[in-house]
């Protein structure tokens, strides 16, 4: 059985918080984007859901503490035995943007909001469903907090490794403040005296490597993409040094063969040449034979003295990104060309030290990637449970019941 929202909750207009804003207040002021201030008094004291009335629709917020909703929101107050968290997940699961009735700033009328319908189980089932979904959200929040912590650790580690390096005994060199005799000032800043500073073009000439752009539109057309086949790596597929395949484009093997010069090999580096210019990833075993797509560079380092992982990390570090900020071309979308890329200075050091630095960072990346996969798994689990439990497709197990979740 389904019920209209009007039978499950009372919808109140939020109000301007101007008269109650207080930086020392203990009650949150909630807008369409979340908390943006404190209030010295609440408008509502019961667990509730805040829904955007205008602006960015489709992002309901669960409030378990007293709060003040701004005048761009509605406060949805549960009635009687309706569990606030259950109501929140129903509103989250519903596409609120479908209720937009404005031609300018998106907005939702209270009348239309009142008319949406939800599957309405018993009081006990509502509470159990809300508890199950809250538990998953708590796990997601903890995982996201760990990801943020590891990212901070990695940022600090990268700074140390690319300014101090790692000696043969596996230790960082002393900081420049403590041992200035170990360092030299170069075009990329202060680096160990044991290192050199070279342009990418020179490195490629000496190693026999090369840099090339991915196929242009005249070579690879949008209508050629298929649901399966050979993956084509685009800039948006690269994140934090990894290639993510959940939305990657693909082309038939026959077409990939035609683009043979753009197919990647183990240890190639794929670099975004437009948009977010810090995107770069080293090709791993599973990605051999994929195609370097439009909007990317294929960087192939040759020679035994170069560790592609090191150059990929160096490219993403400030030591190179600072140079790119002043060299990127294009006003609407920053982009790079072969000439700019070849002029970039990279730290140049022994192969052994490149390996030591790359190994340290790779260990950190593996831990981060594991957490990201765990978070992705939890998000999928949450989406599945929301669909099953909130629609009544699957019933939760109550005390003494069988054949249910």
Protein Blocks (a to p, Z undefined) as FASTA:
>chain_A
ZZdfklmpccdddddfklmgcfkbcbdcddfkocfbdcfbdfbfbdcddddfbhjehiac
ddfbdcdddfkbccdddehjbcfklmmmmmmmpcfklmpcbfklccddfklmmmpccddd
dfklmmmmmmmmmmmmmmmmmmmmmmmmmmmmmmmmmmmmmmnopafkopacddfklmmm
lpccdfkopcdfkbccddfklmmmmnopacdddddfklmcfklpcfbdcddddfklpggh
iacfklcccddfklmmmmmmmpccehiacddfehjfkbccdddfklgoiacdehiacddd
edjkbcfklmmmmmmpmklmmmmmmmpgcjklgcddfklmmmpccddddfklmmmmmmmm
mmmmmmmmmmmmmmmmmmmmmmmmmmmmmnomaccddehiahiZZ
